[in-house]
Amino acid sequence: MKHCLIFILLFLSFVSSAQDDLLDQYFKEVDSLYREDQFYIGLGINILGDMPAGMRQSGLSGGFYFGFIRDMPVNKRRNLSIGIGAGLAIDTYSQNLFIGEGENENTIFEVIGSDIDYSTNRFSTQVIEIPVHLRWRTSNVGDPSSFWRIYSGINIGYMYYFRSTFEQENNKVQQTKLDELNRLRWNLHFSFGKSKINFFFNYSLNPLFDGVDVDNAPVNVTVFKAGVIFYIL
């Protein structure tokens, strides 16, 4: 009986050791291929900065963002990587900067005074973006879904669509073609969070317009974006 118990204990110890070796080998093999390729969807608010005197935001300015990022780990643990992807940013900006067209087809920029009644004044943009981010995370093979992350880098974009809209009673003005637009967009990006829900911040490195003056003051309007972003594997 004693020898039988010893045999059983030795057998269980062997099985447990073999199982641990198999699990270690499995995780090692999976870890060599592990990366965080992701689709993302974001919602944010837009805050304009460096506005000329008299210009102000009104109402809610927001945006919607989606795309895909390819993850390329750069260390053995694979928790540090470079992410490169493609996406679309759709934004609206409600404010009181009127954009119209003069008789010579030149663009008119004017701050709308408080004495003028109007129902809508906004411009909308759509930008194709290429995110290039340095990505750090606490994920591992044993817990690939619930982990902390910090992503930072730059979003390079091209504004292929722009429309400004001004509406008042019996009058509507829309403008879509502006030579003064900085269509090439450069934005700093920072996001952090846990699992799928994260917070992000974007800041534009170049103004929306180039060579525009209002009352002899340059219109160097920049954009700060903040919101939530969902990463989906």
Secondary structure as UniProt FT lines:
FT   HELIX           2..31
FT   TURN            32..33
FT   STRAND          38..49
FT   TURN            53..54
FT   STRAND          62..73
FT   TURN            76..77
FT   STRAND          80..95
FT   STRAND          97..101
FT   TURN            103..104
FT   STRAND          107..111
FT   TURN            114..115
FT   STRAND          120..137
FT   TURN            141..142
FT   STRAND          148..168
FT   TURN            169..170
FT   STRAND          171..175
FT   TURN            179..180
FT   STRAND          184..194
FT   TURN            195..196
FT   STRAND          197..204
FT   STRAND          213..214
FT   TURN            215..216
FT   STRAND          217..218
FT   STRAND          222..232
//
